[in-house]
Amino acid sequence: MPSKFTYNEEALENLRIEDASILDRLIDDESFREGNLRKHRGKIDKRITLQEAVSKYVNDGDIVADTGFSYVRTPMQVFFEILRQKKKDLQFIGSPNTNQSYVAWAGCSKYSHNSYIGAEMRGTDRNYSRMVKDGRVKVLSEWSHGSMGLGFKAAQYGAPHIACKQLLGSEMLKYNPFVKLSRDPWSNEPVVLVSALHPDVVFIHCQQADRFGNAKISGPAVNDIALAYACRKVIITCEEVVPELVMRFDTKDTCIPFMIVDAVVELPFGCLPGCCPGYYYWSREWWEWLMRIGLKSDESIGSFLDYWVFNTTDQYSFLEKLMGDLGGLKYLNNLKRLEKAEEYLIEDIGVDFSYEPVIPKTE
């Protein structure tokens, strides 16, 4: 199938992409605009369940955007539901793209637009590296955090591309079909043109939303506001659905308007085992189990996902399992206290942030 666009030829060769048409949808601004014009702009009740949202809005072959930042305000429970519903041939894009690893291992995603993958101080992701080396994941583009963010920002602004200095001097120029080296027409200095990026679907976890889709994000929004405007399908998940009057009378942090939102999912604890600012801290023990033990081999990650994903049905059964393994209601209450202490919402003197690190029994 012939490609609709002209790409960075050196990147296509280096990434061994023989059929460049697989890249087209991510930068197809025309089809994005056509779909966007068909969206319902009226104020209607958009509340549905997570199972319904994943079933209706995530189609096999879609480009799915990873949101939040690693384990912070990231809709982890959404990705777990994608695994349970066995979606296939997905492309994942995000900065960072922490959740691509286990989604790819489960056979849901075979393509990656790579930025950075890991869990900060918990370590690097050996499973993702193994999947790429074994050819089970095909990398379609390499990005820095900032350059990928500019691609989403260009889409938000309705611009075909953004000119920047990012990636100059970087090897990433040779491994990214969506960027091209050019010249500033005023100074004649080298610049990089970053194409506007339009993923198919994005789930954005917010602290609050109303039934129409107006949503509040407390704390860093990362790329999520730009993604809300850049993506074809936008689903808001939130800790709580509040009356519309809350949005009208307190506009602080209200950053996503209802007109661009397709569905709203009330999903308390939707970020666990990650953290949601203002609500709960992240489960450091769980992430150590994943990074130090779960990702060591195909066998270990299979057992890990069976236990935490395929043998749970929703965020509540996941939470019950987490509390059962780590200390019950006391553990959950401590996650809430740690988050409030971290944000200086309660007295932090005397709040104990220590915990028992996970030590693998074998190397």
Backbone torsions as a table, in degrees:
resi	resn	phi	psi	omega
1	MET	NA	124.3	-177.5
2	PRO	-69.7	146.3	179.5
3	SER	-76.7	147.0	-179.7
4	LYS	-81.9	-20.6	-173.3
5	PHE	-125.5	166.7	176.7
6	THR	-102.2	126.5	-174.5
7	TYR	-113.6	170.7	173.3
8	ASN	-63.3	104.1	-172.8
9	GLU	-63.3	-38.6	179.4
10	GLU	-61.7	-39.4	178.9
11	ALA	-66.1	-41.4	178.6
12	LEU	-59.7	-41.1	179.9
13	GLU	-68.6	-44.7	-177.9
14	ASN	-67.6	-33.2	179.0
15	LEU	-88.0	-4.1	179.0
16	ARG	58.0	47.8	177.1
17	ILE	-96.5	106.4	-176.4
18	GLU	-83.4	-36.8	179.5
19	ASP	-110.7	96.9	-175.0
20	ALA	-72.2	-9.5	179.6
21	SER	-64.2	-19.8	177.7
22	ILE	-65.1	-18.5	-178.9
23	LEU	-88.5	-16.2	-166.1
24	ASP	-60.9	-44.3	-171.0
25	ARG	-61.6	-32.1	-177.4
26	LEU	-63.5	-28.2	-178.4
27	ILE	-118.8	16.3	-178.6
28	ASP	-81.3	86.4	-176.8
29	ASP	-65.6	-34.1	-177.9
30	GLU	-63.7	-48.0	180.0
31	SER	-67.8	-32.3	176.1
32	PHE	-62.5	-47.0	-178.6
33	ARG	-63.9	-40.0	179.3
34	GLU	-62.3	-44.1	178.1
35	GLY	-66.2	-38.2	-178.5
36	ASN	-65.3	-36.5	179.2
37	LEU	-67.7	-23.4	-179.6
38	ARG	-84.7	-7.0	-177.9
39	LYS	-65.9	144.7	177.1
40	HIS	-76.6	122.8	-176.8
41	ARG	-97.8	-0.5	-177.9
42	GLY	-76.9	162.3	178.2
43	LYS	-86.5	95.9	179.1
44	ILE	-122.4	155.6	178.0
45	ASP	-71.5	115.1	-173.6
46	LYS	-105.4	14.4	-175.4
47	ARG	-72.9	128.1	173.5
48	ILE	-141.8	172.7	178.2
49	THR	-82.6	164.3	177.3
50	LEU	-62.9	-41.1	-179.7
51	GLN	-61.0	-41.2	178.3
52	GLU	-66.9	-40.3	-178.0
53	ALA	-63.4	-45.5	-179.9
54	VAL	-66.9	-42.0	-179.2
55	SER	-63.8	-41.0	-174.6
56	LYS	-83.0	-39.1	-167.9
57	TYR	-105.4	-12.5	177.2
58	VAL	-107.4	107.7	-179.8
59	ASN	-102.0	149.5	175.7
60	ASP	-54.3	133.5	179.7
61	GLY	90.4	-4.3	-179.4
62	ASP	-67.6	156.7	170.9
63	ILE	-95.4	115.1	-174.5
64	VAL	-105.9	131.2	179.8
65	ALA	-92.9	134.8	174.5
66	ASP	-89.2	131.4	-174.1
67	THR	-120.6	-180.0	-172.9
68	GLY	69.8	-154.5	176.8
69	PHE	-141.5	101.2	178.5
70	SER	63.1	-95.0	178.1
71	TYR	-115.4	9.4	-178.0
72	VAL	-101.9	117.4	179.8
73	ARG	51.8	36.6	177.9
74	THR	-99.6	132.4	-176.3
75	PRO	-74.9	68.6	-176.2
76	MET	-55.7	-41.4	-176.7
77	GLN	-66.4	-24.5	174.2
78	VAL	-65.1	-47.3	-179.2
79	PHE	-64.0	-35.6	176.6
80	PHE	-63.4	-38.9	179.1
81	GLU	-68.9	-34.6	174.7
82	ILE	-59.9	-39.5	177.2
83	LEU	-64.7	-45.1	-177.5
84	ARG	-62.7	-35.0	-179.3
85	GLN	-86.0	-0.1	173.1
86	LYS	55.8	46.4	173.5
87	LYS	-65.0	153.0	-172.5
88	LYS	-132.0	156.2	171.9
89	ASP	58.1	30.7	179.5
90	LEU	-76.7	147.1	166.0
91	GLN	-100.1	137.7	177.4
92	PHE	-115.5	138.8	177.1
93	ILE	-139.0	139.7	178.7
94	GLY	177.8	158.2	179.8
95	SER	-137.8	95.3	3.2
96	PRO	-79.3	171.2	-179.6
97	ASN	-117.7	52.7	-174.5
98	THR	-59.2	-35.4	-171.0
99	ASN	-86.1	-2.3	179.7
100	GLN	-65.0	-29.3	-171.0
101	SER	-61.9	-59.4	-175.8
102	TYR	-74.3	-27.2	175.6
103	VAL	-65.0	-40.5	178.6
104	ALA	-68.0	-41.8	-178.7
105	TRP	-60.3	-37.8	-177.9
106	ALA	-74.5	-1.7	177.0
107	GLY	88.1	8.7	-179.5
108	CYS	-84.2	-28.8	-175.5
109	SER	-129.9	128.3	178.7
110	LYS	-115.1	-2.3	-178.7
111	TYR	-129.6	143.6	-177.1
112	SER	-134.9	133.1	166.8
113	HIS	-102.6	101.9	-164.0
114	ASN	-90.2	136.9	174.2
115	SER	-123.6	-70.4	175.8
116	TYR	-153.0	138.7	-179.5
117	ILE	-133.9	129.0	-178.1
118	GLY	164.0	-173.5	179.7
119	ALA	-134.1	50.3	176.5
120	GLU	52.5	-122.9	-173.9
121	MET	-70.4	-6.3	177.9
122	ARG	-79.0	-21.7	175.1
123	GLY	125.8	177.5	179.6
124	THR	-87.5	164.8	-172.0
125	ASP	-99.2	101.1	-178.7
126	ARG	-71.1	-29.9	-178.6
127	ASN	-65.9	-43.6	179.9
128	TYR	-61.2	-45.0	178.4
129	SER	-59.4	-42.9	-179.1
130	ARG	-65.0	-40.4	-179.3
131	MET	-64.9	-40.4	179.5
132	VAL	-68.0	-45.4	-179.1
133	LYS	-62.5	-35.7	-178.3
134	ASP	-83.0	-4.5	179.4
135	GLY	79.5	13.2	179.1
136	ARG	-84.2	-15.5	173.0
137	VAL	-126.6	129.8	179.0
138	LYS	-101.6	117.8	176.9
139	VAL	-80.2	122.3	-178.5
140	LEU	-98.5	-16.5	178.2
141	SER	-167.5	148.4	177.3
142	GLU	-114.5	136.0	-174.3
143	TRP	-136.3	157.2	161.4
144	SER	-91.4	165.1	176.7
145	HIS	-54.6	-51.4	-173.0
146	GLY	-66.3	-40.2	-176.7
147	SER	-68.7	-38.8	176.8
148	MET	-65.4	-40.8	176.9
149	GLY	-59.2	-36.8	177.5
150	LEU	-67.2	-32.8	175.5
151	GLY	-63.2	-42.3	176.5
152	PHE	-67.9	-38.1	-179.3
153	LYS	-66.2	-38.8	176.9
154	ALA	-60.4	-42.4	178.3
155	ALA	-63.7	-40.4	178.1
156	GLN	-60.7	-40.9	-178.3
157	TYR	-78.3	-11.2	-175.6
158	GLY	78.4	18.3	179.4
159	ALA	-92.1	146.1	179.2
160	PRO	-69.2	-28.2	179.2
161	HIS	-163.7	169.4	174.0
162	ILE	-125.7	135.0	175.6
163	ALA	-91.5	135.2	-176.4
164	CYS	-152.0	173.7	175.9
165	LYS	-96.3	-8.1	-178.8
166	GLN	-63.9	149.6	179.9
167	LEU	76.8	-11.7	176.2
168	LEU	-60.7	131.1	-177.8
169	GLY	81.3	2.2	-178.1
170	SER	-102.4	146.7	174.8
171	GLU	-67.7	-15.4	-178.7
172	MET	-61.9	-26.2	176.8
173	LEU	-57.4	-28.3	-178.2
174	LYS	-86.9	-4.4	-176.6
175	TYR	-131.2	29.0	178.7
176	ASN	-140.0	107.1	-178.4
177	PRO	-68.9	-16.1	-172.3
178	PHE	-94.3	5.7	178.3
179	VAL	-125.2	149.5	179.6
180	LYS	-140.5	141.0	177.1
181	LEU	-78.1	133.6	-178.9
182	SER	-144.4	-165.1	179.9
183	ARG	-128.3	138.8	173.8
184	ASP	-66.1	123.8	-175.9
185	PRO	-67.0	-15.2	179.6
186	TRP	-95.9	-47.7	-176.6
187	SER	-97.9	-15.0	-175.4
188	ASN	65.8	13.6	176.3
189	GLU	-79.7	154.3	-179.8
190	PRO	-66.9	140.0	174.2
191	VAL	-138.2	161.8	175.9
192	VAL	-109.6	129.4	174.9
193	LEU	-92.6	118.9	179.5
194	VAL	-104.3	120.0	-177.9
195	SER	-68.6	148.2	171.6
196	ALA	-63.2	138.7	-175.2
197	LEU	-114.3	131.5	-178.4
198	HIS	-127.4	83.7	173.4
199	PRO	-61.7	161.2	-179.3
200	ASP	-75.1	-45.2	-171.2
201	VAL	-142.5	142.2	176.8
202	VAL	-137.3	136.4	170.5
203	PHE	-108.4	123.2	-178.5
204	ILE	-118.4	119.5	179.2
205	HIS	-88.3	124.9	-179.4
206	CYS	-121.1	159.2	177.6
207	GLN	-68.6	-41.6	-179.3
208	GLN	-141.3	150.6	172.4
209	ALA	-151.3	157.8	171.1
210	ASP	-98.9	175.9	-173.3
211	ARG	-68.1	-16.1	-179.6
212	PHE	-88.0	-22.2	179.4
213	GLY	119.6	-4.8	171.4
214	ASN	-62.4	133.2	-170.5
215	ALA	-137.2	145.3	177.9
216	LYS	-108.9	135.4	171.5
217	ILE	-119.4	118.4	175.4
218	SER	-98.3	133.3	-176.0
219	GLY	90.9	-174.4	-176.6
220	PRO	-58.1	131.2	178.4
221	ALA	-86.1	-13.2	-178.2
222	VAL	55.6	-122.6	180.0
223	ASN	-100.6	6.4	-165.3
224	ASP	-69.6	-34.5	178.5
225	ILE	-66.3	-45.0	177.5
226	ALA	-61.7	-41.4	-179.5
227	LEU	-64.3	-33.8	179.3
228	ALA	-60.3	-34.1	178.9
229	TYR	-88.0	-23.5	-173.3
230	ALA	-86.7	-24.6	-171.0
231	CYS	-93.1	152.1	-178.7
232	ARG	-71.4	-38.6	-179.9
233	LYS	-125.8	128.8	-174.5
234	VAL	-124.2	117.2	178.8
235	ILE	-117.3	124.5	177.3
236	ILE	-94.1	125.3	165.9
237	THR	-108.4	148.5	-173.8
238	CYS	-150.3	158.4	176.8
239	GLU	-68.5	-35.2	179.2
240	GLU	-154.8	142.7	172.7
241	VAL	-91.6	126.6	-176.6
242	VAL	-116.0	161.7	177.4
243	PRO	-61.8	152.2	179.3
244	GLU	-57.5	-30.9	-179.2
245	LEU	-60.9	-29.7	177.0
246	VAL	-61.5	-40.4	179.2
247	MET	-70.0	-37.3	-177.4
248	ARG	-72.0	-41.5	-173.7
249	PHE	-87.3	-20.1	178.1
250	ASP	-132.7	88.7	-175.6
251	THR	-81.2	-4.5	179.0
252	LYS	-59.0	130.5	176.9
253	ASP	73.9	-2.5	176.1
254	THR	-76.9	108.4	-169.9
255	CYS	-127.9	-5.9	177.8
256	ILE	-122.6	119.5	-177.8
257	PRO	-85.7	153.3	-175.3
258	PHE	-62.6	-26.7	-172.4
259	MET	-62.8	-24.4	-176.5
260	ILE	-102.6	2.0	-174.9
261	VAL	-98.8	135.0	-179.8
262	ASP	-93.6	-33.4	-176.6
263	ALA	-154.4	155.9	177.9
264	VAL	-126.3	129.5	178.3
265	VAL	-120.8	116.8	173.2
266	GLU	-77.0	115.9	-170.2
267	LEU	-138.3	73.8	176.3
268	PRO	-57.9	138.9	-177.7
269	PHE	63.7	26.2	-177.9
270	GLY	-69.1	-15.2	178.7
271	CYS	-93.0	-16.0	-178.4
272	LEU	-59.6	139.8	9.4
273	PRO	-84.5	13.8	172.1
274	GLY	-85.6	-169.6	-177.7
275	CYS	-114.5	154.0	173.6
276	CYS	-123.1	111.4	-177.7
277	PRO	-51.2	131.1	-179.6
278	GLY	89.4	-11.2	-173.8
279	TYR	-122.3	-52.6	-178.9
280	TYR	-159.1	150.5	179.4
281	TYR	-81.2	169.1	-179.2
282	TRP	-86.6	149.5	180.0
283	SER	-82.2	95.1	-176.3
284	ARG	-65.2	-34.1	179.2
285	GLU	-62.4	-43.4	-179.0
286	TRP	-61.3	-44.9	-178.5
287	TRP	-65.9	-33.0	175.7
288	GLU	-69.2	-39.5	175.5
289	TRP	-58.0	-43.1	-179.3
290	LEU	-66.7	-54.1	-170.9
291	MET	-74.4	-38.0	-175.5
292	ARG	-88.1	-31.0	-174.6
293	ILE	-119.1	-49.6	-173.1
294	GLY	-62.5	-32.4	-174.8
295	LEU	-95.3	8.2	-175.1
296	LYS	-69.5	-32.9	-176.1
297	SER	-154.6	167.0	175.9
298	ASP	-59.3	-39.7	-178.8
299	GLU	-65.0	-43.0	-176.6
300	SER	-69.8	-40.3	180.0
301	ILE	-71.1	-31.1	175.4
302	GLY	-62.8	-45.3	178.1
303	SER	-64.7	-39.2	-178.6
304	PHE	-63.3	-47.0	-179.1
305	LEU	-69.9	-35.4	175.3
306	ASP	-57.8	-45.4	-175.9
307	TYR	-69.5	-46.6	-170.0
308	TRP	-93.6	-23.2	-175.0
309	VAL	-115.6	-59.7	-171.9
310	PHE	-75.2	-18.7	174.5
311	ASN	-101.4	18.6	169.4
312	THR	-125.8	159.5	-176.4
313	THR	-112.2	-25.5	-179.0
314	ASP	-161.7	-171.6	-176.6
315	GLN	-67.0	-26.8	-178.2
316	TYR	-74.7	-42.4	177.6
317	SER	-68.3	-32.8	173.4
318	PHE	-62.8	-45.7	-179.0
319	LEU	-63.4	-39.9	177.8
320	GLU	-61.5	-40.3	178.6
321	LYS	-67.0	-41.4	179.6
322	LEU	-63.0	-46.2	180.0
323	MET	-67.3	-37.5	179.6
324	GLY	-62.3	-35.4	-178.6
325	ASP	-83.5	-22.8	-169.3
326	LEU	-122.6	1.9	174.0
327	GLY	131.6	16.1	172.5
328	GLY	66.5	-149.4	-177.2
329	LEU	-61.4	-30.1	178.0
330	LYS	-61.5	-40.0	179.0
331	TYR	-65.5	-44.3	179.2
332	LEU	-63.0	-44.2	178.5
333	ASN	-61.8	-36.0	179.1
334	ASN	-67.4	-36.6	176.1
335	LEU	-60.4	-39.7	178.5
336	LYS	-68.1	-41.7	179.9
337	ARG	-66.0	-41.4	-180.0
338	LEU	-61.8	-41.2	-179.6
339	GLU	-65.9	-42.6	179.3
340	LYS	-67.0	-38.5	178.1
341	ALA	-67.5	-38.0	178.3
342	GLU	-60.8	-33.9	-178.4
343	GLU	-96.8	8.7	-179.5
344	TYR	58.0	35.0	175.3
345	LEU	-89.3	-18.3	171.6
346	ILE	-132.5	167.5	177.8
347	GLU	-62.1	120.4	-176.6
348	ASP	-88.8	-15.8	177.2
349	ILE	-69.2	121.9	-178.1
350	GLY	100.1	-11.5	176.2
351	VAL	-81.5	124.4	-173.6
352	ASP	-91.6	113.8	179.4
353	PHE	-93.7	1.8	-179.5
354	SER	-75.4	158.5	176.6
355	TYR	-158.8	167.3	-179.6
356	GLU	-84.9	112.0	179.6
357	PRO	-67.5	151.8	178.3
358	VAL	-82.3	127.0	178.8
359	ILE	-114.4	115.0	179.1
360	PRO	-58.3	140.1	179.6
361	LYS	-73.5	-28.0	178.5
362	THR	-132.7	151.4	175.6
363	GLU	-86.3	NA	NA
